[in-house]
Amino acid sequence: MTYALSVLLFALIPLNVFAAGNIDENTTVIYFDDGSYLVETIQVREMRASGTKSGTKTKAFYGSDDELEWKAILQGKFTYTGSSSSCTSSSCNVTIYDSAWYTVSKSATKSGNTANASVTMGEKLLGVTVRKVSTNLSLSCDANGNLS
């Protein structure tokens, strides 16, 4: 019985625990007056090469009904030495889950040790834009490889 229970518990361990690279994740929530909200998540992945790190910052927009409507993802790659750090690439993608939403604009830049993105989304009702939501994403790496 104990052996079977041990096997069952081991089988329930998420598979990403065994994935290559160390992943750390932090989440914050930003609420709007109408009950909708943005969930901001930072995910960090250790790269194989020493002194390099990759990370994503995601902002997922949920309506007041708790349905995921769209998601903006900033990806940054960084190098660090212990005394300095630099952003080597920055990109931004948007995924839309509710057809009422569309991308008004998006851009990604890098500066020094920071990856940045700016996204504006629009919501249409009967073909008329009734709402726009703008958000900025920023991901920085310090000299020791800590992303924030």
ZADOSE-191473 format. One line per 5 residues: number of its first residue (from 1); their letters; for each residue x negated, y, z of N, C-alpha, C. Coordinates in steps of 0.05 Angstrom, whole numbers, always signed. Each point is the difference from the previous one (the first is absolute). Example, Ala and Ser with C-alpha at 12.3 -4.5 7.8 and 13.67 -1.06 7.14 Angstrom:
% residues 2
1) AS) -264:-114:+156:+18:+24:+0:-18:+24:+0; +7:+21:-14:-16:+24:+1:+15:+22:+14
This chain:
% residues 148
1) MTYAL) -17:-24:+0:+17:+24:+0:-17:+25:+0; -21:+1:+17:-17:+23:+1:-15:+4:-26; -9:-21:-12:-14:+2:-26:+18:+11:-22; +25:-9:-1:+19:+10:-19:+6:+29:+4; +3:+9:+25:+4:+28:+6:-23:+17:-8
6) SVLLF) -25:-10:+4:-24:+15:-7:-1:+3:-31; +6:-21:-14:+0:+2:-30:+21:+19:-9; +24:+0:+12:+21:+18:-7:-8:+29:+5; -12:+6:+23:-8:+27:+7:-22:+10:-19; -19:-18:-7:-21:+7:-19:+12:+7:-27
11) ALIPL) +20:-15:-8:+13:+5:-26:+14:+27:-1; +8:+10:+23:+14:+26:+0:-19:+24:+0; -26:-4:+2:-19:+22:-1:+1:+13:-28; +3:+26:-2:+0:+12:-27:-25:-6:-16; +4:-4:-26:-22:-8:-17:-21:+22:-3
16) NVFAA) +9:+26:+3:-20:+21:-4:-21:+1:+22; +4:-15:+21:-21:-2:+21:-25:-12:-12; +4:-18:-20:-22:-14:-12:-11:+13:-25; +12:+23:-8:-9:+13:-24:-28:+12:+4; -15:+2:-23:-27:+12:+2:+2:+29:+7
21) GNIDE) -17:+9:+18:+0:+28:+8:+17:+4:+24; -7:+20:+15:+14:+7:+25:+20:+22:-6; +25:-3:+8:+21:+19:-6:+10:+12:+27; +2:+26:+1:+11:+14:+23:+22:+18:-10; +22:+2:+15:+23:+15:-10:+11:+17:+22
26) NTTVI) +6:+26:-6:+12:+19:+18:+25:+12:-13; +21:+4:+16:+25:+10:-12:+11:+23:+17; +11:+21:-14:+15:+21:+13:+25:+5:-17; +20:+12:+13:+26:+5:-13:+7:+30:+2; +9:+11:-23:+8:+28:-2:+30:+1:-6
31) YFDDG) +16:+12:+17:+29:+0:-3:+10:+26:-13; +21:-1:-16:+13:+23:-12:+27:+4:+13; +11:+24:-2:+25:+7:+13:+23:-18:-9; +0:-9:-25:+23:-16:-10:-2:-29:+7; -20:-8:+16:-2:-28:+8:-19:-16:-17
36) SYLVE) -10:+11:-22:-20:-13:-17:-27:+3:+14; -19:-16:-9:-26:+2:+14:-22:-12:-18; -25:+9:+5:-24:-9:-13:-16:-17:+20; -8:-23:-9:-17:-17:+17:-28:+1:-12; -19:+11:+15:-28:+3:-9:-17:-22:+12
41) TIQVR) -14:-14:-18:-17:-22:+9:-27:+3:-12; -21:-5:+17:-27:-1:-9:-10:-28:+2; -10:-10:-22:-11:-27:+0:-30:+1:-9; -17:-12:+15:-29:+1:-5:-10:-27:-7; -17:-2:-21:-12:-26:-7:-30:+3:-2
46) EMRAS) -14:-17:+15:-29:-1:-2:-7:-11:-27; -20:+12:-13:-9:-10:-25:-24:-19:+4; -5:-16:-20:-22:-20:+2:-27:+14:+4; -4:+22:-15:-26:+14:+1:-1:+16:+26; -22:-1:+13:-4:+15:+25:+1:+30:-7
51) GTKSG) +12:+16:+17:+1:+28:-4:+22:+10:-19; +18:-18:-7:+23:+8:-17:+26:-9:+14; +20:+16:-5:+26:-6:+12:+22:+10:-19; +22:-14:+0:+23:+7:-17:+24:+3:+19; +18:+18:-7:+24:+3:+17:+23:+11:-16
56) TKTKA) +24:-4:+10:+24:+12:-12:+16:+14:+22; +12:+22:-9:+20:+13:+17:+26:-1:-16; +21:-10:+13:+25:-4:-13:+21:+17:+14; +17:+13:-15:+24:+13:+11:+24:-12:-14; +16:-14:+16:+24:-14:-11:+24:+16:+10
61) FYGSD) +17:+8:-19:+24:+16:+6:+24:-18:+3; +14:+3:+23:+24:-16:+5:+24:+20:+2; +22:-8:-11:+25:+16:+3:+11:-3:+27; +21:+15:+6:+13:-1:+26:+13:-28:+5; +3:-16:-21:+11:-27:+2:-22:-20:+4
66) DELEW) -25:+9:+5:-24:-17:+5:-8:-16:-25; +8:+8:-24:-8:-13:-24:-25:+14:-11; -20:-16:-8:-24:+11:-13:+7:+11:-27; -7:+26:-4:+8:+13:-25:-24:+5:-18; -23:+7:+11:-25:+3:-15:-24:-1:+18
71) KAILQ) -23:-4:-13:-25:-3:+15:-22:+14:-16; -16:+16:+14:-24:+12:-12:-25:-12:+14; -19:-8:-17:-24:-13:+11:-25:+14:-10; -16:+9:+19:-26:+12:-5:-21:-21:+5; -18:-5:-19:-22:-18:+5:-26:+15:-2
76) GKFTY) -18:-4:+20:-26:+13:+0:-22:-21:+4; -22:+4:-13:-24:-16:+5:-22:+18:+10; -16:-10:+19:-19:+17:+14:-27:-14:+4; -21:+16:+2:-26:-11:+9:-7:+15:+25; -15:-13:+18:-9:+13:+25:-27:-11:+8
81) TGSSS) -15:+16:+14:-28:-8:+7:-6:+1:+29; +18:+11:+16:-5:+4:+28:-6:+29:+6; -9:+14:-20:-5:+29:+3:+16:+17:-19; +12:-13:-21:+17:+15:-18:+20:-20:-14; +20:+11:-13:+19:-16:-15:+10:+15:-24
86) SCTSS) +10:-15:-19:+9:+12:-25:+24:-16:-12; +19:+14:-11:+22:-13:-15:-10:-5:-28; +1:-25:-10:-9:-6:-27:+23:-2:-20; +24:-4:+9:+23:-1:-18:+26:+5:+15; +20:+11:-14:+26:+6:+11:+21:-5:-22
91) SCNVT) +21:-14:+7:+22:-4:-19:+27:-1:+15; +21:+6:-15:+27:+1:+12:+20:-14:-18; +17:-16:+12:+21:-14:-15:+26:+4:+15; +22:+0:-15:+27:+3:+11:+16:-24:-10; +15:-13:+19:+18:-21:-7:+28:+9:+8
96) IYDSA) +19:-2:-18:+28:+9:+5:+18:-24:+3; +15:-1:+22:+18:-23:+5:+29:+8:-4; +7:+25:+0:+27:+10:-4:+0:+18:-25; +16:-8:-20:-1:+14:-26:+10:+29:+1; +10:+9:+22:+8:+28:+3:-25:+18:+2
101) WYTVS) -23:-12:+7:-24:+15:+4:-18:+0:-24; -15:+21:-4:-20:+1:-22:-24:+16:+10; -23:-4:-14:-24:+14:+7:-1:+27:-14; +0:+22:+16:-3:+27:-11:-29:+5:-7; -18:-6:+19:-29:+3:-4:-15:-17:+19
106) KSATK) -24:-7:-8:-19:-14:+17:-28:+6:-9; -19:+2:+19:-28:+4:-7:-17:-11:+22; -24:-8:-7:-20:-10:+19:-26:+14:-5; -14:+7:+22:-26:+13:-2:-18:-11:+21; -26:+6:-2:-19:-7:+21:-18:+24:+5
111) SGNTA) -7:+3:+25:-17:+22:+7:-17:-8:+24; -26:+0:-3:-17:-8:+23:+6:-28:+9; +9:-3:+25:+6:-26:+11:+30:-6:+2; +16:+14:-17:+29:-2:+2:+13:-5:-27; +19:-19:+0:+17:-5:-23:+27:+14:+6
116) NASVT) +11:+14:-20:+25:+15:+4:+20:-7:-22; +25:+2:+6:+21:-3:-20:+23:+18:+7; +14:+9:-21:+24:+17:+4:+22:-13:-17; +23:-4:+12:+22:-12:-15:+26:+16:+6; +15:+5:-21:+27:+11:+2:+19:-18:-14
121) MGEKL) +21:-8:+15:+21:-17:-11:+26:+15:-1; +16:-7:-20:+26:+13:-3:+22:-21:+1; +23:+8:+11:+23:-19:+1:+23:+13:-17; +11:-16:-18:+22:+9:-17:+26:-13:+8; +21:+16:-3:+27:-9:+4:+16:+10:-23
126) LGVTV) +12:-19:-16:+14:+7:-24:-16:+17:-19; -26:-7:-2:-18:+14:-19:-11:+26:+10; +7:+9:+24:-9:+26:+11:-18:-6:+23; -23:+14:+1:-19:-3:+22:+12:+13:+25; +4:-16:+21:+13:+10:+24:-20:+3:+23
131) RKVST) -24:-12:-4:-19:+1:+22:-28:-5:-11; -19:+14:+12:-29:-6:-6:-14:-4:+27; -18:-20:+0:-16:-5:+23:-29:+0:-8; -16:+18:+12:-28:+2:-6:-16:-10:+24; -22:-14:-6:-17:-10:+22:-29:-1:-9
136) NLSLS) -17:+4:+19:-29:-2:-6:-11:-24:+15; -19:-13:-12:-14:-22:+13:-30:+6:+0; -13:-6:+22:-28:+5:+3:-13:-22:+15; -23:-10:-10:-14:-22:+13:-30:+8:+1; -11:+1:+24:-28:+8:+4:-16:-22:+12
141) CDANG) -26:+0:-5:-18:-19:+11:-23:+15:+15; -5:-8:+25:-22:+13:+14:-26:-14:-6; -22:+10:+11:-27:-10:-5:-3:-30:+8; +17:-9:+19:-2:-28:+10:+20:-18:-14; +14:+10:-20:+19:-17:-16:+27:-2:+12
146) NLS) +7:+18:+18:+27:+0:+12:+19:+16:-18; +22:-12:-8:+19:+14:-17:+23:+11:+16; +9:+24:-7:+23:+12:+14:+15:+17:-20
